[in-house]
Amino acid sequence: MSSLLHEIKHQPLWVRQTLFGLSVVVSLSLVGGIWFSSFERDMFALLNPDPDVQEQHFAQFKSDSGPYALAVKALDGLRATISDFFGFDAQRSDTGAKSGSGQSHTLPLSE
């Protein structure tokens, strides 16, 4: 750890300032994203006092939430934006994943 700090100390000033700026932007983005998510849930609960509507919304939100799900959504949106920018077709062929009968099947277990 001390060798890493020693190496950073020997970098030029502009490199240290750039790394500091990037770390501040990343930290504020994470804190802001978490704050916005909790603010959105609180505002929805205040604006919709009906318990049935709240239950339906929070059930949907709970299945779509989590850091991994949010990161996947963000990267999917970024991919779609880039493909639209370069003129690629943004449609995906997910027919193989959705062509099932809707029933779940158990996997065979090894004994």
Secondary structure, 3 states (H helix, E strand, C coil): CHHHHHHHHCCCHHHHHHHHHHHHHHHHHHHHHHHHHHHHHHHHHHHCCCHHHHHHHHHHHHHHCCHHHHHHHHHHHHHHHHHHHHCCCCCCCCHHHHCCCCCCCCCCCCC
